[in-house]
C-alpha cells in the first residue's frame, strides 16, 4: 500500500493528473480515474500494485470539499470565541483550551467498527501548536480514515482548510523489530499560530474486523489542557446490550466507580447520584452517552500513574464477563499449542538429563530466550493475539511475545509440565482492573507455569533473564489465562528477585588514598540488563565501561583490574569484579578526615512535591544491598561512626548499620521497594521516611590522624 494510493480511500478523490509507477515512469492523462480496484488513464488500465504515487498538478482538483453540515459559520466562530473568553478567566495560565470534544465509537449492524472524533482547540502559546498535527496508522484491507474537516481559524476569523499537499505518508517506526503492512498518514493543519483555533473532524473505520464480538470502547475525559465540554457516545445495534464500567466521572467524588455489569455494584457517592450514561434510542441502534463540562487540565507529577489510572474513563463492551473471551482465545491458544513430532523431540533434547520439573523448565526457558529472536510479523487476529502455531515459530526461529509464549508453553507441555500463554497489560502502561470490567486485551503475552504445585510467571520474550526471574513490568497486574479460563492477579515480585548487591573491600592508605575491590551480583531485570549490555558491547570496550564504574563511585579513580563472569551463559549468574585506586579517598574537614561508603546513593524524585494530587507509581520492586569492609591504617583514630538506622512502611524498608572491630569498620545495608503503587493518602508518611533515608546516607565516618 503506497502513500498517495491511500489518499483515494481517505478522501474519495478519484481524479488525478498523473501516476508514477514503481519503475519511476510517469503516465499522464486528462482525467485518471480509480475504478474497481484499478486506475484508468485515457482507456489504459493500470493495476493498483504498479502505482507508486499519485500526482496532482491542478491544486483545484486536489482540494477537499467539506460536507455542508461541517462547514464553518460565523455563528460557530462566535461560539468558539465565547468559550475561549470563559476559559481564559478560569485557567489563565494554560497553554491552550479544548473548546469541545466529541468521540463516537460504534459497532454497526453489519459488524464494522466506526470511530468519529471532532474537537476544537484554542492555541494560546507555542507549546499548544502540536494540536495541529495528526497521525494515523492505516492498514490496507482492515481500516481507513475519512477526514470530515481539518482547518484553522485565525485571530482575524480567516478560515484555512487543509489540502492534499498537507498530508504525508511514512513507514512506521521499527524500533521493536516489527514487520507489518501498514503506513503512517500524517496531517499538519496549515495556518496555525498563537491565537488560532484548530478545528478537526475525522472518521476511522475498521471495515473488516475479524470478530465484531470483540468490540470494546474506551475513552478518557481529560487532557493536558482544560476542556470546556466533551461528549462520548458508544453506539451499538438495537438488539445488543452494552456493559460498561466508568471511573472518576463525578466531580464531587473522584474515586467513584459506576457499572451496569450484574454483580459489579459500587455505592453512590454522598453528594449526588453517580454519573451514568444517557441512553438514546434510534430506529436501528442504542447510544450510550457520557458527557462532562469544565474539566481541569491534567497536571503531570513525578512518578504519577499512567493516564488510564488518573483520568475520568469509560470501558464498554458487549459481554458482562469473560466467558466468550475465554472460549474465543482459549481455543485459539490451545490450537496453536499442538505438539508435533519435531517439537516433541526438541523439548526432550533441550531438557536432556534434567530430573526435576524446575530444572526442565529452566532449560526450556533459557533455550527459548536465546534461540527464538524477537521479530513480529502479524496479519490476522489469530497470529496477532493468539501467536502463530508453535511449529511455525520454531521453523521461523523468530516471533513476537505471543509467538514465544505459545511456543514456550508448548515445549513445556511436551515434557508434561503444565504451562499456558497469558495476556497482560504491563504495569508501565496502566493498571487494568480486570476484576471490575472484562477487559480482554493487553500489550504483552507471557507465561504461567506450574512446578510441583506452585505457580510461576515467566517471560520468554527477553533473552537474558535467568530462571526463575522475569521482567518486573509483568508484576502487580491482572492477567488472562484463556486456556484455563482464569483471570488472575500477579502481585509485586519479591524485591530480592530484582536486585543489585555489592561486596566491597576498601583498604585505606596512610595518606588518605584507598585501594578498592568491588564485586557486583544481580538478579532479575538488573542481571538481564547488565548481561545484555556487556554481551552486545564489543569486548575491547569493556575496560572503558569498568573505568566509568570506578570513576562513578569515586571521581579520579584509576582502574587496576576487572573480571566479568558468565556474560553469555544465561544459566549461570552474571557478575563482575573490579579493583581501582582512589588517590584522594578521605575528605579533609578541619581536624577530621571523612570516610564515606562508595556508591551509597538512594534517590526519591517522587517526593519532590509538598503535596500530591495523584498516587505514586514506582518503576519496579527493587532491592539494593551494600556489604563494605574498611581497613583503617594505624595512623588514624576512629572518632565517630553513625548509629544503626532502620525505617519501614508498607511500601519501602531500609536498614543499615556500622560494625567496628579494632581498626576495621564494616557497613551493611539493605533497601527494598516492596510495592510500586503508593496511594496519595500515604504520601506524607512515605515522604518522611524517604527523606530520613536520604539524610542517613549522607552521614560520614569521622577519622582523626594520630599525633
C-alpha positions in Angstrom: 0.0 0.0 0.0 1.7 3.2 -1.2 1.4 6.7 0.1 -0.9 8.6 -2.3 -2.9 5.5 -3.1 -4.2 5.6 0.5 -5.4 9.1 -0.2 -8.1 7.8 -2.6 -9.5 5.8 0.3 -9.3 8.7 2.7 -11.0 11.4 0.7 -12.9 9.8 -2.2 -11.0 11.9 -4.8 -10.9 9.7 -7.8 -9.2 12.1 -10.3 -5.5 12.7 -10.8 -3.3 14.2 -13.4 -0.6 11.5 -13.4 0.6 8.4 -11.7 4.2 7.4 -11.0 4.9 3.7 -11.3 7.5 1.7 -9.3 9.9 1.8 -12.3 9.8 5.6 -12.0 7.9 6.1 -15.3 5.0 8.5 -15.3 1.7 8.1 -17.0 -0.4 11.2 -17.7 -4.0 11.6 -18.8 -6.8 14.2 -18.9 -8.6 12.5 -16.0 -7.0 9.5 -14.4 -9.7 7.6 -12.5 -9.6 4.9 -9.9 -12.4 2.4 -10.5 -13.0 -1.2 -9.4 -9.5 -1.5 -7.9 -7.6 -0.2 -10.9 -6.5 3.1 -12.4 -7.8 4.1 -15.9 -5.8 6.7 -17.8 -7.4 7.6 -21.2 -8.6 4.0 -21.6 -5.3 2.4 -20.4 -5.8 0.1 -17.4 -3.1 0.3 -14.7 -3.1 -2.2 -11.8 -3.0 -0.7 -8.4 0.1 -2.6 -7.4 2.0 -0.9 -10.2 1.4 2.6 -8.9 3.9 4.2 -6.5 2.5 7.7 -6.3 -0.5 9.7 -7.5 0.4 13.1 -8.8 -1.7 16.3 -9.0 -0.7 19.4 -11.0 -4.1 21.2 -10.6 -4.5 22.1 -7.0 -8.2 22.9 -7.5 -8.8 19.2 -8.4 -7.0 18.1 -5.3 -8.8 20.4 -2.9 -11.2 18.7 -0.4 -14.8 19.6 -0.2 -16.4 19.8 3.3 -19.9 18.5 3.7 -22.3 21.4 4.3 -23.1 20.1 7.9 -19.4 20.6 8.8 -18.8 24.0 7.1 -17.6 26.7 9.4 -20.0 29.6 10.1 -19.8 32.9 11.7 -22.1 31.7 14.5 -19.8 28.7 15.2 -16.7 31.1 15.3 -18.6 33.3 17.7 -19.4 30.3 19.9 -15.7 29.3 19.9 -14.7 32.8 20.9 -17.1 32.9 23.7 -15.7 29.6 25.0 -12.2 31.0 24.8 -13.2 34.1 26.8 -14.8 32.0 29.5 -11.8 29.6 29.8 -9.2 32.4 29.9 -10.9 33.6 33.1 -11.0 30.1 34.6 -7.5 28.9 33.5 -5.4 32.0 32.6 -2.1 30.0 32.8 -3.0 27.2 30.4 -1.2 26.8 27.0 -4.4 26.2 25.2 -8.1 25.3 25.6 -10.1 22.4 24.3 -13.3 24.2 23.4 -15.2 21.0 22.7 -14.5 17.3 22.1 -16.8 14.7 20.6 -16.0 11.0 20.3 -18.3 8.3 19.0 -17.4 4.6 18.9 -19.8 2.5 17.0 -20.4 -1.2 16.2 -22.7 -1.3 13.1 -25.2 -4.0 12.4 -23.0 -5.4 9.7 -20.0 -5.7 12.0 -18.0 -2.7 11.1 -16.3 -0.6 13.8 -16.6 3.2 13.3 -14.9 5.8 15.4 -15.7 9.5 14.9 -13.7 12.3 16.5 -14.3 16.0 16.5 -12.6 18.7 18.5 -11.6 22.4 18.5 -8.6 23.7 20.4 -7.5 27.3 21.0 -3.8 27.8 20.6 -2.7 30.2 23.4 1.0 29.6 23.4 3.6 28.0 21.1 3.6 24.8 23.3 0.0 24.1 22.2 0.7 24.1 18.4 1.1 20.4 18.5 -2.6 20.1 18.3 -2.3 20.9 14.6 -0.6 17.6 13.9 -2.4 14.3 13.4 -1.1 10.8 12.7 -3.0 7.6 11.8 -1.9 4.0 11.2 -3.6 2.7 8.0 -3.6 -1.0 7.2 -5.0 -1.8 3.7 -7.9 -4.2 3.9 -8.5 -3.5 7.6 -9.1 0.2 8.2 -9.5 3.6 6.5 -9.6 7.2 7.5 -12.0 9.9 6.2 -11.2 13.5 7.1 -14.5 15.3 7.7 -12.8 18.7 8.0 -9.4 20.0 9.2 -8.9 23.7 9.4 -7.5 26.6 11.3 -9.4 29.8 12.3 -7.0 32.7 12.6 -7.3 35.6 15.1 -8.9 37.7 12.4 -11.5 35.0 11.6 -9.7 33.7 8.4 -10.5 30.0 7.9 -7.8 27.9 6.3 -8.8 24.4 5.2 -6.3 21.6 4.7 -5.4 20.4 1.2 -4.0 17.1 0.0 -0.5 18.6 0.0 -0.7 18.8 3.8 -0.8 15.0 4.0 2.3 12.9 4.1 2.9 9.1 4.4 5.7 7.2 6.0 6.8 3.8 7.3 6.1 3.1 11.0 9.0 3.1 13.4 10.5 -0.4 13.5 12.2 0.0 16.9 10.8 -3.3 18.2 11.6 -5.3 15.0 8.1 -5.3 13.7 7.0 -6.0 10.2 3.5 -5.0 9.2 1.7 -3.9 6.0 0.5 -0.5 7.2 1.7 3.0 6.8 1.5 6.2 8.8 -0.6 9.0 7.5 0.3 12.4 8.9 -1.6 15.7 8.5 -0.4 19.1 9.6 -3.2 21.7 9.5 -2.0 24.9 7.8 -2.2 28.5 9.1 -1.9 27.6 12.8 -0.3 30.1 15.1 -0.7 31.6 18.5 -4.3 32.9 18.7 -5.6 30.4 16.2 -8.3 27.7 16.7 -7.6 24.2 15.4 -10.8 22.6 14.2 -10.7 18.9 13.3 -13.2 16.1 12.5 -12.5 12.6 11.1 -13.8 9.1 11.0 -11.8 5.9 11.4 -13.5 2.8 10.1 -12.4 -0.8 10.7 -14.4 -2.2 7.9 -13.3 -5.8 8.2 -12.9 -6.7 11.9 -12.3 -10.4 12.2 -14.6 -10.7 15.2 -17.1 -8.0 15.8 -17.9 -9.6 19.2 -14.6 -8.3 20.5 -15.9 -4.7 20.1 -14.7 -2.7 23.1 -15.0 1.1 23.5 -12.7 3.2 25.8 -12.4 6.9 26.3 -10.6 9.3 28.7 -12.2 12.6 29.6 -9.1 14.7 30.5 -6.2 16.3 28.6 -3.1 18.3 29.4 -5.2 21.4 28.6 -8.5 22.4 30.2 -11.7 21.4 28.4 -15.0 23.3 28.2 -17.2 20.3 27.2 -16.9 16.8 26.0 -19.3 14.1 24.8 -18.6 10.4 24.4 -21.1 8.2 22.6 -21.0 4.4 22.3 -23.4 3.2 19.6 -24.4 -0.5 19.2 -27.1 -2.3 17.2 -30.5 -2.1 18.8 -30.6 -5.9 19.5 -27.4 -5.8 21.6 -26.7 -4.7 25.1 -23.7 -2.7 26.2 -21.9 -3.4 29.5 -19.7 -0.7 31.0 -17.6 0.4 33.9 -16.6 4.0 34.5 -14.2 5.6 36.9 -13.8 9.1 38.4 -16.7 10.6 36.4 -18.1 12.5 39.4 -16.7 15.9 40.2 -17.6 15.6 43.9 -16.4 12.1 44.4 -13.2 11.4 42.5 -12.9 7.8 43.4 -16.3 6.8 42.2 -16.8 3.7 40.1 -20.0 3.0 38.2 -21.0 -0.1 36.3 -24.1 -1.8 34.9 -22.4 -5.3 35.0 -24.5 -7.7 37.1 -22.9 -8.2 40.5 -20.5 -5.3 39.9 -22.1 -2.8 42.3 -20.4 0.3 43.6 -22.0 2.7 46.1 -23.4 6.1 45.0 -21.4 9.0 46.3 -22.7 11.0 49.2 -23.2 14.2 47.3 -25.2 13.2 44.2 -26.3 10.2 42.2 -23.4 8.6 40.5 -22.9 9.6 36.9 -24.5 7.2 34.5 -24.8 7.4 30.7 -27.8 8.9 29.0 -29.4 6.2 26.8 -30.7 7.3 23.4 -32.7 5.0 21.2 -32.8 5.3 17.4 -34.6 3.1 14.9 -31.7 0.8 14.5 -29.3 1.5 17.4 -28.8 2.3 21.0 -26.5 5.1 22.0 -24.9 5.4 25.5 -23.8 9.0 26.1 -21.4 10.3 28.8 -20.6 14.0 29.0 -18.7 16.4 31.2 -18.1 20.1 31.3 -15.3 22.4 32.6 -12.7 19.8 33.0 -9.5 20.8 34.7 -6.2 20.2 32.9 -4.1 17.1 33.7 -1.0 18.4 35.5 1.8 15.9 35.5 3.6 14.9 38.7 6.8 12.9 39.2 6.1 9.2 39.1 2.4 9.6 38.7 0.4 6.5 37.5 -0.3 6.1 33.8 -3.1 8.1 32.1 -5.8 5.4 32.4 -5.4 5.4 36.2 -5.8 9.1 36.8 -8.5 10.4 34.5 -12.2 10.0 34.2 -12.6 6.9 32.0 -15.1 4.6 30.5 -14.7 1.0 29.4 -17.5 -0.6 27.5 -18.1 -3.9 25.7 -20.6 -6.5 24.6 -20.2 -9.0 27.4 -20.6 -8.8 31.2 -17.9 -11.4 31.9 -15.0 -13.3 30.3 -16.9 -16.4 29.1 -16.9 -15.5 25.4 -13.3 -14.3 25.5 -12.1 -17.4 27.4 -13.6 -19.6 24.7 -12.5 -17.4 21.8 -8.9 -17.1 22.8 -8.6 -20.3 24.8 -9.4 -22.3 21.7 -7.0 -20.2 19.7 -4.1 -20.7 22.1 -4.9 -24.4 22.5 -5.0 -24.9 18.8 -1.6 -23.2 18.3 0.0 -25.3 21.1 -0.1 -28.5 19.0 2.8 -30.8 19.8 4.3 -32.0 16.6 6.9 -34.9 16.4 9.5 -32.2 15.8 8.6 -30.2 18.8 8.3 -33.3 21.0 11.9 -34.3 20.1 13.1 -30.8 20.5 11.7 -30.4 24.0 13.2 -33.7 25.1 16.5 -32.8 23.7 16.5 -29.4 25.5 15.7 -30.9 28.9 18.3 -33.7 28.4 19.1 -35.4 31.7 17.3 -32.9 33.9 15.4 -34.7 36.6 13.2 -32.1 38.3 10.4 -30.1 36.7 12.2 -27.0 37.9 15.4 -27.9 36.0 13.4 -28.8 32.9 11.5 -25.5 32.8 14.8 -23.6 33.4 16.4 -25.3 30.4 13.4 -24.6 28.1 13.1 -21.1 29.4 16.7 -20.3 28.6 16.7 -22.1 25.3 13.6 -20.2 24.0 15.0 -16.8 25.1 18.4 -17.4 23.4 17.2 -19.2 20.2 14.0 -17.6 19.1 14.6 -14.0 18.1 12.1 -11.3 18.8 10.6 -10.2 15.4 6.9 -9.5 14.9 5.2 -10.3 11.6 1.5 -10.1 12.1 -1.6 -10.1 10.0 -4.8 -11.8 11.2 -6.2 -11.7 14.7 -5.2 -15.4 15.2 -1.5 -14.6 14.8 -1.6 -11.1 16.3 -3.3 -12.1 19.6 -3.0 -15.9 19.6 0.5 -16.3 18.3 1.5 -18.4 15.4 1.4 -22.2 15.6 4.3 -23.3 17.8 5.7 -25.3 14.9 5.7 -22.2 12.7 7.6 -20.2 15.3 10.2 -23.0 15.6 10.6 -23.2 11.8 11.0 -19.4 11.6 13.3 -19.2 14.6 11.7 -15.8 15.4 8.4 -14.5 16.8 6.9 -11.8 19.0 5.7 -12.1 22.6 2.6 -14.1 21.6 4.6 -16.5 19.4 7.2 -17.0 22.1 4.6 -17.5 24.9 2.7 -20.1 22.8 6.0 -21.8 21.8 7.4 -21.9 25.4 4.1 -23.3 26.8 4.1 -26.0 24.0 7.6 -27.2 24.8 6.8 -27.4 28.5 3.6 -29.3 27.7 5.7 -31.8 25.6 7.6 -32.8 28.8 4.4 -33.0 30.9 4.7 -29.6 32.6 1.6 -27.5 32.9 2.1 -24.2 31.2 0.0 -21.6 29.4 0.3 -18.4 27.5 -1.2 -15.4 29.4 -2.2 -11.9 28.3 -1.1 -8.9 30.4 -1.1 -5.1 30.3 2.4 -4.3 31.6 2.4 -2.2 34.7 4.1 0.8 33.0 1.1 1.1 30.6 -1.5 1.2 33.4 -3.3 -0.9 36.0 -6.3 -2.6 34.3 -8.9 -3.6 36.8 -9.9 -6.8 35.1 -11.8 -7.6 38.2 -14.1 -4.6 37.6 -14.5 -4.9 33.8 -14.0 -7.8 31.4 -11.1 -6.3 29.5 -9.9 -8.9 27.1 -6.9 -7.1 25.6 -3.3 -6.4 26.6 0.0 -5.2 25.3 2.1 -8.3 26.1 2.0 -12.1 26.3 4.0 -14.1 28.8 3.5 -17.5 30.6 2.0 -19.1 33.6 3.9 -22.3 34.6 3.1 -24.8 37.3 6.0 -26.6 39.0 5.4 -29.0 41.9 2.1 -27.5 42.5 3.4 -23.9 42.7 2.6 -21.2 40.1 5.4 -19.3 38.4 5.1 -16.4 36.0 7.8 -16.3 33.3 8.5 -14.1 30.3 10.5 -15.7 27.5 10.2 -12.6 25.2 13.5 -11.3 26.5 16.8 -13.1 26.0 18.7 -12.5 29.2 16.5 -13.5 32.2 17.9 -16.4 34.3 15.2 -18.7 35.7 13.1 -18.1 37.7 13.4 -14.3 37.1 11.2 -12.3 34.7 10.6 -8.7 33.7 9.4 -6.5 36.5 6.9 -4.9 34.1 4.9 -8.2 34.3 4.0 -8.0 38.1 1.4 -6.1 40.1 -1.3 -6.7 37.4 -4.2 -8.8 36.4 -3.7 -11.3 33.6 -6.0 -13.5 31.5 -5.2 -17.2 31.2 -7.7 -18.0 28.5 -6.9 -21.7 28.2 -7.6 -22.3 31.9 -10.5 -19.7 31.9 -8.9 -17.7 34.7 -8.4 -14.0 35.5 -5.5 -13.8 38.0 -3.8 -11.1 40.0 0.0 -11.3 39.9 1.3 -9.4 42.9 4.5 -7.4 43.0 7.5 -9.7 42.7 9.7 -10.1 45.8 12.2 -7.2 45.8 15.1 -9.8 46.0 14.1 -11.0 42.5 15.1 -7.7 41.1 18.3 -6.9 42.9 21.7 -5.3 42.8 24.2 -6.4 45.6 27.8 -5.5 46.1 30.6 -6.9 48.2 33.3 -4.2 48.6 36.7 -4.1 50.3 38.4 -0.7 50.9 41.9 -0.6 52.1 42.6 3.0 53.2 46.2 4.2 52.8 48.1 6.3 55.3 47.9 9.4 53.2 44.1 9.1 52.6 44.2 7.2 49.4 42.4 3.8 49.0 42.5 0.6 47.1 39.0 -0.7 46.4 37.8 -4.1 45.2 34.2 -4.3 44.3 32.2 -7.4 43.3 28.7 -7.0 41.9 25.9 -9.5 41.9 22.4 -9.2 40.3 19.0 -10.7 39.8 16.0 -10.0 37.6 16.0 -7.0 35.3 19.3 -5.8 36.6 21.1 -9.0 35.8 19.4 -9.2 32.4 20.2 -5.6 31.7 23.9 -5.7 32.6 24.4 -9.1 30.9 22.8 -7.8 27.7 24.9 -4.6 27.9 28.2 -6.4 28.1 27.2 -9.1 25.7 26.3 -6.6 22.9 29.2 -4.2 23.6 32.5 -5.1 21.9 34.9 -6.7 24.3 37.5 -4.1 23.7 35.1 -1.5 25.2 34.6 -3.4 28.4 37.6 -1.8 30.0 36.1 1.7 29.3 32.8 0.6 30.9 34.6 -0.6 34.0 36.6 2.6 34.2 33.3 4.5 34.2 32.1 2.4 37.0 35.1 3.2 39.1 35.0 6.9 38.4 31.3 6.9 39.1 32.0 5.6 42.6 34.9 7.9 43.3 36.0 10.7 40.9 39.6 10.4 39.9 39.7 6.6 40.4 42.3 4.6 38.4 41.1 1.2 37.3 43.6 -1.6 38.1 41.9 -4.8 37.1 38.5 -6.3 36.3 36.8 -9.6 35.5 33.4 -10.3 34.1 31.7 -13.7 34.5 29.1 -15.6 32.6 28.3 -12.9 30.0 26.7 -15.4 27.6 25.9 -18.3 29.8 22.3 -17.4 30.9 22.1 -20.5 33.1 24.7 -19.0 35.5 24.6 -15.8 37.5 26.2 -12.8 35.8 28.7 -11.0 38.0 31.7 -8.8 37.6 34.6 -7.7 39.8 36.8 -4.7 39.5 39.6 -3.1 41.5 40.7 0.5 41.5 42.8 3.1 43.3 41.4 6.3 44.6 44.2 8.9 45.2 42.1 11.1 47.5 39.6 8.8 49.2 39.3 10.6 52.5 38.0 14.1 52.6 39.6 16.6 55.0 37.2 18.6 57.2 39.0 20.6 59.8 40.8 18.3 62.2 38.9 15.3 60.7 39.1 13.0 57.7 35.7 12.0 56.4 35.1 8.5 55.1 32.0 7.6 53.1 30.6 4.3 51.6 31.3 4.0 47.9 28.1 4.1 45.7 25.8 4.7 48.7 23.0 6.6 47.0 19.3 6.5 47.2 17.1 9.0 45.3 13.4 9.7 45.6 12.3 12.0 42.8 8.7 11.2 43.6 8.8 13.2 46.8 9.8 16.5 45.2 6.3 18.0 45.8 5.0 19.2 49.1 1.6 17.7 48.3 0.4 15.3 45.6 -2.8 15.2 43.6 -2.1 11.7 42.3 -0.8 8.4 43.7 2.8 7.4 43.2 3.8 4.7 40.6 7.3 3.4 41.1 9.1 1.7 38.3 9.7 -1.7 39.8 10.2 -3.7 43.0 13.9 -3.4 43.9 16.5 -4.5 46.3 19.9 -2.9 46.9 22.5 -4.3 49.3 25.9 -3.0 50.3 28.4 -5.0 52.3 31.6 -2.9 52.7 34.7 -3.6 54.8 37.1 -0.7 55.5 40.6 -1.4 56.7 41.8 1.7 58.5 45.6 2.2 58.9 47.1 2.6 62.4 47.8 6.3 61.9 44.1 7.1 62.2 41.7 7.1 65.2 38.1 6.3 64.5 36.2 9.2 66.2 32.6 8.7 65.0 30.5 6.0 63.4 26.8 6.7 62.6 24.2 4.9 64.7 22.2 1.9 63.4 19.3 3.1 61.3 16.0 1.4 60.3 12.8 2.6 58.7 9.9 0.6 57.4 6.5 1.2 56.0 4.1 -0.7 53.7 6.0 0.3 50.6 9.7 0.5 51.4 12.1 -0.6 54.1 15.7 0.3 54.8 18.1 -0.9 57.4 21.8 0.0 57.9 24.5 -0.5 60.5 28.2 0.0 61.0 30.1 -2.6 62.9 33.5 -1.7 64.4 36.2 -4.1 65.4 39.6 -2.6 66.1 40.6 -0.6 63.1 38.1 -2.4 60.8 34.7 -1.0 60.0 32.0 -2.9 58.3 29.0 -1.3 56.7 25.9 -3.4 55.9 22.6 -2.1 54.5 19.5 -3.3 52.6 16.9 -1.2 50.8 13.7 -2.8 49.5 10.9 -1.4 47.4 8.0 -3.8 48.3 5.1 -2.2 46.4 5.1 0.0 43.4 1.8 1.8 43.8 1.5 4.2 46.7 -1.8 6.0 47.5 -1.6 9.7 47.9 -3.2 9.3 51.3 0.1 7.7 52.5 2.3 10.3 50.8 3.2 12.3 53.9 4.5 9.3 55.8 6.2 7.9 52.7 7.9 11.3 52.1 9.0 11.5 55.7 10.6 8.0 55.6 12.3 8.6 52.3 13.8 11.9 53.5 15.1 10.1 56.6 16.9 7.6 54.3 18.5 10.3 52.2 19.6 12.1 55.4 21.2 8.9 56.8 23.2 8.0 53.7 24.8 11.5 53.8 26.3 10.7 57.2 30.0 10.1 57.3 32.5 8.2 59.4 34.9 10.6 61.2 38.6 9.8 61.4 41.4 11.7 63.1 45.1 11.4 62.4 47.1 10.4 65.4 49.7 12.6 66.9 
